Amino acid sequence: MWLRLITVCVLVSLTKMAWAQPQRVVSINVCTDQLAMMLAAPGQLISVSYFARDSRVSAMTTEAMRHGVNHGLAEEIYLQRPDLVIANRFSAQATVDMLRRLSVPVVVFESARSLEDIRTNILKMGEVLGRQDAADKLLQDYEAGLAALTANGAHGPRAAIYSTHGWTSGDQTLSGQILTAAGLQNIAAEMGMTAGGVLPLEQLALSNPDIVITAQPYPGHSRAEEYLQHPVVKQLQARSGQVLVSDRDWVCGTPYVVRAIDNLRRAREDWQRGIE
């Protein structure tokens, strides 16, 4: 009886240790890729998504080249023999379901929709990787970076995020909070938009923003991106004297948003000097 109880306790303890420090981790989302690369121990992260090597959406392409790559396919991932797979809520559900049926542990992260969500995901990544100390240090650096840059946007220049199909972001989105932290007023918030939504070109023109931030264009031709080439958009950008583009630092909820905030802060200061 006692021997059996001791054996069970040892097995439970070993199970907790294995979960606390997985040895073969695979990430299948560009945002979890980057947090995992920031926090994983050497050799712990064996594979990241192929998007991690795409400079249009990843801020850590150099680091990603040091890891194996996957394309988010269950069969491919299973053959890499992971003891933990890290996914995002928008990862292919079929892949997540198949891996779980194959008894592969999968942890799903929510996309960061605010600066606070980034804090949550840093700590969660540290927990699932068994790297809590590294996560605490990364969080301290992130919070220090925010504290050094965050400004009051009540009297700053009015800015518009204008992406493909005329998409914009309200103040309860990560992009909107990046704007506010940089000391800019978000015209989408002026219109009562809290989440993302379409901003008609006519409304953009009538709102008369001081700064327009467009999306990073992709190679080739896209009708959705023709919005960004419209003469009205170009005229508004020319008036501010700046062409600002939301890039890989904006895509994911990682500490790289601090760099995005810093770039906008510099743009705000340039604009303010220009009207003095």
C-alpha angles and dihedrals in degrees: 000000000000092000091053091049092050091049092052091049092050091049092049090049092050090048091054091048092051091050092046093055113023112191103202111043126176123191119199102184129069092230096048087043091064098044089047092050090051094052110025121109117243109288094006097104107061101172141020131184118276088244088070087074093051109098091203092069106014128071091193106056094136092052091045091060088065092062135064117260136230136187097216095261117144095219092050093047094046091055089056087066098227122184089200134024120196117206140169127237088253095050115117106287091208090060093048092047093048093049091050090050086054089054094249111146111240126189116196121208126203117233113256111253096173142024088257091056088060089060090050094050094047090056093043092051090050090052098049092046093045088239101120095144092054090047092051090052093047090049092051091052091047094050092046090052092050093047091053094051110029111112137182107261096192093106102021126113117291112251137190128204105213118181138163115321087014093289118170136177130235128216095271093065130084092248091049091051091049087057093049093046089054091056098256129133114233113224089202088064089050087059092052096256113145100168131031122299146143117288109200114230090240091057091048090054094045093048088059098204121201092222131026120200114198132191126266105265120230124223117270129027127311128172089210090061094049086085088069092055096051114126091238091057092045092049093051091049092048092051092059090046091230138094107206121187129191104229142169092310089066100044100078136034098249134123087270087084085079087067090049090052091049092052091051091046089056090049090051091051092048090051092049092050089050093059097043 
